[in-house]
Amino acid sequence: MEPTVMLWMDTNGEVPPERLASPFRRGPPSAWGRKAAEALQQALGRDAARLEALWRPGGGKMFGVLGVAAPGGRFGFLRAFSGMLGGAWTVEGFVPPLFDPVARAEFWPAGEAELAALEHQHAALSREVEALRQRGPGHAAALREAEARRAEVAHQRAECSRALWRQVTRGYVIPNARGETQTLDMLFAPRSPPGGAGDCAAPKLLAYAFRNGLKPLELAEFWWGAPPLDGRRESGAYYPACDNKCGTVLPYMLQGLTVELPSPTENVTDGPRVLHEDPWLLVVDKPVGLPTLPGRHAPTRDSVLVQLQLRFPDLVHASFLHELDTESSGLLLIARDAVTRASLQRQFSQREAEHRHVAWVDGPVEEDAGVIDLPLRSTAHASLKDCVDARHGKRTVSAWKVLRREAARTRVEFIPTTHPAATLRIHAAHRLGLGVPIAGDARFGREDARLMLHAEALAFVHPRTNERLSFTLPAPF
């Protein structure tokens, strides 16, 4: 163990936590954890001149400390930063990344150069296509040839980018508390890991502890430096682990370690509210910020399903007729048996049932109504462009119409007939859909107070009573 990485700690009579709290728990750490975090903050303050870039607009980043127990009864803490610090992956006094920088350096420069060359070819062909379009119909054959060459280069560029990213993610070796390991690409399979997965402070800290025989006791992550451009971080404030990247990585890493789970409603303002209950189905109001279902590696992770199972133990993943994004809110329909589920699924597929959503999109929409029909795949973490795949994607369909227009945004109604997660966000943002992202969509647009997407109406025929049921829950925006 590098002596500059572990900093020994005098507890001064303070009792360390007996077990690690959930990394997704909100709120400040204990006094013991704050002591370690404040020591790092003081060190960062003393090194302000070298870390001046952290205070440029949008230049701050997340840092973390992990209090640990070492063999022999001594206590200490480890330090980490998210991503790179000062343009370097490895910095003295901080734990190393989860990949070997030397091994990456053997293929990364060549891959970047190949991507840059393909980007240059694509830009040149785009200029050629535009010039041929302006010359008129007499150059139609040349235009088709240039467009075909540009499409081929675009395909090569996408394949090159995917291959390079696969090579990168295979270099991350993620350990867990049982002594097992997984590469990053296998951990997210069959999806592609999102950019930055494995580079947050928490995975680095836990990996170092596991590999050096240290018992994790308390994790604290805080923002340091100028706030991000969206203004939603404050220097010195504590934040829980992110859901997009760490929501898959950390539950795997914590397997084999006794972890204090957050209370059922700790990470959300309210829990799911049951609007209708009978022996065959439920209709639920999902609050913003609460996932519909727990992750694959975290079956007890706080979610609508986990909270409802306290009252309805018979519920499983398949009970949910559709899944709402974590950042959205609104009506969910849940079947309590297989026969009810099959009947409701048939109604939605034949458009006899309706699940209506309302959203503000971040820009103008020229037409008044239409239907978006796109083949989607790997929607969880793929780029917007890669979500649409004519060869391997599954068909997704949404009818839409404009409800209201304002200067900088448009209120739109969506009625999807298929319900994969993130479908409406992609249908809004993609150029083959509306071409403007939903307001507050940090993934495909820009972050705001919340994702302006809400499932506000639900109508169907009850499979057992044959009664037509309708529910309306006006959007809170």
Secondary structure as the mmCIF struct_conf table of DSSP 4:
data_model
#
loop_
_struct_conf.conf_type_id
_struct_conf.id
_struct_conf.beg_label_comp_id
_struct_conf.beg_label_asym_id
_struct_conf.beg_label_seq_id
_struct_conf.end_label_comp_id
_struct_conf.end_label_asym_id
_struct_conf.end_label_seq_id
TURN_TY1_P TURN_TY1_P1 PRO A 3 VAL A 5
STRN STRN1 LEU A 7 TRP A 8
TURN_TY1_P TURN_TY1_P2 ASN A 12 GLY A 13
HELX_LH_PP_P HELX_LH_PP_P1 GLU A 14 PRO A 17
BEND BEND1 GLU A 18 ARG A 19
STRN STRN2 LEU A 20 ALA A 21
HELX_LH_PP_P HELX_LH_PP_P2 SER A 22 SER A 22
TURN_TY1_P TURN_TY1_P3 PRO A 23 PHE A 24
BEND BEND2 GLY A 27 GLY A 27
HELX_RH_AL_P HELX_RH_AL_P1 ALA A 31 ARG A 46
TURN_TY1_P TURN_TY1_P4 ASP A 47 LEU A 51
HELX_RH_3T_P HELX_RH_3T_P1 GLU A 52 TRP A 55
BEND BEND3 ARG A 56 ARG A 56
TURN_TY1_P TURN_TY1_P5 PRO A 57 GLY A 58
STRN STRN3 LYS A 61 ALA A 69
TURN_TY1_P TURN_TY1_P6 PRO A 71 GLY A 72
BEND BEND4 GLY A 73 GLY A 73
STRN STRN4 PHE A 75 PHE A 81
BEND BEND5 SER A 82 GLY A 83
STRN STRN5 LEU A 85 LEU A 85
TURN_TY1_P TURN_TY1_P7 GLY A 86 GLY A 87
STRN STRN6 ALA A 88 ALA A 88
BEND BEND6 TRP A 89 TRP A 89
TURN_TY1_P TURN_TY1_P8 GLU A 92 GLY A 93
BEND BEND7 PHE A 94 PHE A 94
BEND BEND8 LEU A 98 PHE A 99
HELX_RH_AL_P HELX_RH_AL_P2 PRO A 101 ALA A 105
TURN_TY1_P TURN_TY1_P9 GLU A 106 PHE A 107
HELX_RH_AL_P HELX_RH_AL_P3 TRP A 108 ARG A 135
HELX_RH_3T_P HELX_RH_3T_P2 PRO A 137 HIS A 139
HELX_RH_AL_P HELX_RH_AL_P4 ALA A 140 ARG A 170
TURN_TY1_P TURN_TY1_P10 GLY A 171 GLY A 171
STRN STRN7 VAL A 173 PRO A 175
TURN_TY1_P TURN_TY1_P11 ALA A 177 ARG A 178
BEND BEND9 GLY A 179 GLY A 179
STRN STRN8 THR A 181 THR A 183
HELX_RH_AL_P HELX_RH_AL_P5 LEU A 184 PHE A 188
TURN_TY1_P TURN_TY1_P12 ALA A 189 PRO A 190
BEND BEND10 ARG A 191 ARG A 191
HELX_LH_PP_P HELX_LH_PP_P3 SER A 192 PRO A 194
TURN_TY1_P TURN_TY1_P13 GLY A 195 GLY A 198
BEND BEND11 CYS A 200 CYS A 200
HELX_RH_AL_P HELX_RH_AL_P6 ALA A 201 ARG A 211
TURN_TY1_P TURN_TY1_P14 ASN A 212 GLY A 213
HELX_LH_PP_P HELX_LH_PP_P4 LEU A 214 LEU A 214
STRN STRN9 LYS A 215 TRP A 224
BEND BEND12 GLY A 225 ALA A 226
HELX_LH_PP_P HELX_LH_PP_P5 PRO A 227 PRO A 228
TURN_TY1_P TURN_TY1_P15 LEU A 229 ASP A 230
TURN_TY1_P TURN_TY1_P16 SER A 235 GLY A 236
STRN STRN10 TYR A 238 TYR A 238
HELX_LH_PP_P HELX_LH_PP_P6 PRO A 240 CYS A 242
BEND BEND13 ASP A 243 ASP A 243
TURN_TY1_P TURN_TY1_P17 ASN A 244 LYS A 245
HELX_RH_AL_P HELX_RH_AL_P7 CYS A 246 MET A 253
TURN_TY1_P TURN_TY1_P18 LEU A 254 GLY A 256
BEND BEND14 LEU A 257 LEU A 257
STRN STRN11 VAL A 259 GLU A 260
HELX_LH_PP_P HELX_LH_PP_P7 LEU A 261 SER A 263
TURN_TY1_P TURN_TY1_P19 PRO A 264 ASN A 267
BEND BEND15 VAL A 268 ASP A 270
STRN STRN12 ARG A 273 GLU A 277
BEND BEND16 PRO A 279 TRP A 280
STRN STRN13 LEU A 281 LYS A 286
HELX_LH_PP_P HELX_LH_PP_P8 PRO A 287 PRO A 287
TURN_TY1_P TURN_TY1_P20 VAL A 288 GLY A 289
BEND BEND17 THR A 292 LEU A 293
TURN_TY1_P TURN_TY1_P21 ARG A 296 HIS A 297
TURN_TY1_P TURN_TY1_P22 PRO A 299 THR A 300
BEND BEND18 ARG A 301 SER A 303
HELX_RH_AL_P HELX_RH_AL_P8 VAL A 304 GLN A 309
TURN_TY1_P TURN_TY1_P23 LEU A 310 ARG A 311
TURN_TY1_P TURN_TY1_P24 PRO A 313 ASP A 314
HELX_RH_3T_P HELX_RH_3T_P3 HIS A 317 SER A 319
STRN STRN14 PHE A 320 PHE A 320
BEND BEND19 LEU A 321 LEU A 321
TURN_TY1_P TURN_TY1_P25 THR A 326 GLU A 327
STRN STRN15 SER A 329 ALA A 335
BEND BEND20 ARG A 336 ASP A 337
HELX_RH_AL_P HELX_RH_AL_P9 ALA A 338 SER A 349
TURN_TY1_P TURN_TY1_P26 GLN A 350 ARG A 351
BEND BEND21 GLU A 352 ALA A 353
STRN STRN16 GLU A 354 VAL A 361
BEND BEND22 ASP A 362 GLY A 363
BEND BEND23 GLU A 367 ASP A 368
STRN STRN17 ALA A 369 LEU A 376
TURN_TY1_P TURN_TY1_P27 THR A 379 HIS A 381
BEND BEND24 ALA A 382 ALA A 382
HELX_RH_AL_P HELX_RH_AL_P10 LEU A 384 CYS A 387
STRN STRN18 VAL A 388 VAL A 388
TURN_TY1_P TURN_TY1_P28 ALA A 390 HIS A 392
HELX_LH_PP_P HELX_LH_PP_P9 GLY A 393 GLY A 393
STRN STRN19 LYS A 394 ARG A 405
BEND BEND25 ALA A 407 ALA A 408
STRN STRN20 THR A 410 PRO A 416
BEND BEND26 THR A 417 THR A 418
TURN_TY1_P TURN_TY1_P29 ALA A 421 ALA A 422
HELX_RH_AL_P HELX_RH_AL_P11 THR A 423 ALA A 429
BEND BEND27 HIS A 430 HIS A 430
TURN_TY1_P TURN_TY1_P30 ARG A 431 LEU A 434
BEND BEND28 GLY A 435 VAL A 436
HELX_LH_PP_P HELX_LH_PP_P10 PRO A 437 PRO A 437
STRN STRN21 ILE A 438 ILE A 438
TURN_TY1_P TURN_TY1_P31 ALA A 439 ALA A 439
STRN STRN22 GLY A 440 GLY A 440
TURN_TY1_P TURN_TY1_P32 ALA A 442 PHE A 444
BEND BEND29 GLY A 445 GLY A 445
STRN STRN23 GLU A 447 GLU A 447
BEND BEND30 ALA A 449 ARG A 450
STRN STRN24 LEU A 453 VAL A 461
TURN_TY1_P TURN_TY1_P33 PRO A 463 THR A 465
STRN STRN25 ARG A 468 THR A 472
#
